[in-house]
Amino acid sequence: MFSKLLLKWHKKWENLFKEKTVNEKTGRWEYTHRRLRSAYYSLKTNLPYLFTYQEKQNRHLNIPNITNSLDGSFAHLKDSLRVHRGLKRSRKIRLIELLIWR
């Protein structure tokens, strides 16, 4: 369903995707809406992987479709970093490693 809607959307805005602008500094043309093109092609390329969780749920593997439990499991790491907020980045990484492997 999503892939059909994505294709329909692309066909509607196809001319927008083809717009080109001349770069004043280099004199060469480039696509006017580079970021839009990039987002579209990223969706198109990664489409087989976007809704994997739905396929897995259909196979009764009980994979949650939200990340609440994952976010909660990192709360203690965030609290520890907040307590030791003056640490350099390298020391923060070491602290996280120590807390994870504990």
TORKOL-4160 file (C-alpha; in steps of 0.2 Angstrom, whole numbers, padded with zeros to 4 digits, m for minus):
102
<pt num="1" X="0000" Y="0000" Z="0000"/>
<pt num="2" X="0014" Y="0012" Z="0005"/>
<pt num="3" X="0024" Y="0008" Z="m0011"/>
<pt num="4" X="0009" Y="0012" Z="m0022"/>
<pt num="5" X="0006" Y="0029" Z="m0013"/>
<pt num="6" X="0024" Y="0033" Z="m0014"/>
<pt num="7" X="0024" Y="0029" Z="m0033"/>
<pt num="8" X="0008" Y="0039" Z="m0035"/>
<pt num="9" X="0016" Y="0054" Z="m0026"/>
<pt num="10" X="0032" Y="0053" Z="m0036"/>
<pt num="11" X="0022" Y="0053" Z="m0053"/>
<pt num="12" X="0012" Y="0068" Z="m0047"/>
<pt num="13" X="0028" Y="0078" Z="m0043"/>
<pt num="14" X="0039" Y="0071" Z="m0056"/>
<pt num="15" X="0042" Y="0088" Z="m0064"/>
<pt num="16" X="0048" Y="0095" Z="m0048"/>
<pt num="17" X="0061" Y="0081" Z="m0046"/>
<pt num="18" X="0068" Y="0086" Z="m0063"/>
<pt num="19" X="0070" Y="0105" Z="m0060"/>
<pt num="20" X="0088" Y="0110" Z="m0062"/>
<pt num="21" X="0097" Y="0126" Z="m0056"/>
<pt num="22" X="0114" Y="0133" Z="m0062"/>
<pt num="23" X="0126" Y="0135" Z="m0047"/>
<pt num="24" X="0132" Y="0153" Z="m0048"/>
<pt num="25" X="0149" Y="0149" Z="m0041"/>
<pt num="26" X="0153" Y="0134" Z="m0052"/>
<pt num="27" X="0143" Y="0137" Z="m0067"/>
<pt num="28" X="0137" Y="0119" Z="m0067"/>
<pt num="29" X="0119" Y="0114" Z="m0065"/>
<pt num="30" X="0112" Y="0104" Z="m0050"/>
<pt num="31" X="0095" Y="0098" Z="m0045"/>
<pt num="32" X="0085" Y="0111" Z="m0037"/>
<pt num="33" X="0077" Y="0100" Z="m0024"/>
<pt num="34" X="0092" Y="0089" Z="m0019"/>
<pt num="35" X="0085" Y="0085" Z="m0002"/>
<pt num="36" X="0068" Y="0080" Z="m0008"/>
<pt num="37" X="0076" Y="0069" Z="m0021"/>
<pt num="38" X="0087" Y="0061" Z="m0008"/>
<pt num="39" X="0072" Y="0058" Z="0004"/>
<pt num="40" X="0062" Y="0050" Z="m0010"/>
<pt num="41" X="0076" Y="0039" Z="m0016"/>
<pt num="42" X="0080" Y="0034" Z="0002"/>
<pt num="43" X="0062" Y="0028" Z="0005"/>
<pt num="44" X="0062" Y="0019" Z="m0012"/>
<pt num="45" X="0078" Y="0010" Z="m0008"/>
<pt num="46" X="0074" Y="0005" Z="0009"/>
<pt num="47" X="0056" Y="0001" Z="0006"/>
<pt num="48" X="0058" Y="m0018" Z="0009"/>
<pt num="49" X="0065" Y="m0014" Z="0027"/>
<pt num="50" X="0053" Y="0000" Z="0032"/>
<pt num="51" X="0039" Y="m0011" Z="0039"/>
<pt num="52" X="0048" Y="m0027" Z="0044"/>
<pt num="53" X="0040" Y="m0026" Z="0062"/>
<pt num="54" X="0023" Y="m0029" Z="0054"/>
<pt num="55" X="0029" Y="m0044" Z="0044"/>
<pt num="56" X="0037" Y="m0051" Z="0060"/>
<pt num="57" X="0021" Y="m0049" Z="0070"/>
<pt num="58" X="0011" Y="m0058" Z="0057"/>
<pt num="59" X="0023" Y="m0073" Z="0060"/>
<pt num="60" X="0019" Y="m0072" Z="0079"/>
<pt num="61" X="0036" Y="m0068" Z="0085"/>
<pt num="62" X="0029" Y="m0055" Z="0096"/>
<pt num="63" X="0041" Y="m0040" Z="0091"/>
<pt num="64" X="0034" Y="m0024" Z="0098"/>
<pt num="65" X="0030" Y="m0010" Z="0086"/>
<pt num="66" X="0036" Y="0004" Z="0099"/>
<pt num="67" X="0052" Y="0007" Z="0108"/>
<pt num="68" X="0046" Y="0012" Z="0125"/>
<pt num="69" X="0054" Y="m0003" Z="0134"/>
<pt num="70" X="0071" Y="0001" Z="0125"/>
<pt num="71" X="0070" Y="0019" Z="0130"/>
<pt num="72" X="0066" Y="0014" Z="0148"/>
<pt num="73" X="0081" Y="0002" Z="0149"/>
<pt num="74" X="0093" Y="0017" Z="0145"/>
<pt num="75" X="0086" Y="0028" Z="0158"/>
<pt num="76" X="0099" Y="0023" Z="0171"/>
<pt num="77" X="0113" Y="0027" Z="0159"/>
<pt num="78" X="0106" Y="0044" Z="0156"/>
<pt num="79" X="0105" Y="0047" Z="0175"/>
<pt num="80" X="0123" Y="0041" Z="0178"/>
<pt num="81" X="0129" Y="0053" Z="0164"/>
<pt num="82" X="0119" Y="0067" Z="0171"/>
<pt num="83" X="0127" Y="0065" Z="0188"/>
<pt num="84" X="0144" Y="0065" Z="0180"/>
<pt num="85" X="0141" Y="0079" Z="0168"/>
<pt num="86" X="0159" Y="0086" Z="0169"/>
<pt num="87" X="0167" Y="0071" Z="0161"/>
<pt num="88" X="0176" Y="0072" Z="0144"/>
<pt num="89" X="0168" Y="0062" Z="0130"/>
<pt num="90" X="0181" Y="0048" Z="0131"/>
<pt num="91" X="0177" Y="0046" Z="0149"/>
<pt num="92" X="0158" Y="0046" Z="0146"/>
<pt num="93" X="0160" Y="0032" Z="0134"/>
<pt num="94" X="0171" Y="0022" Z="0146"/>
<pt num="95" X="0157" Y="0025" Z="0160"/>
<pt num="96" X="0144" Y="0019" Z="0148"/>
<pt num="97" X="0154" Y="0003" Z="0144"/>
<pt num="98" X="0157" Y="0000" Z="0162"/>
<pt num="99" X="0138" Y="0002" Z="0166"/>
<pt num="100" X="0133" Y="m0009" Z="0152"/>
<pt num="101" X="0144" Y="m0024" Z="0156"/>
<pt num="102" X="0141" Y="m0023" Z="0174"/>
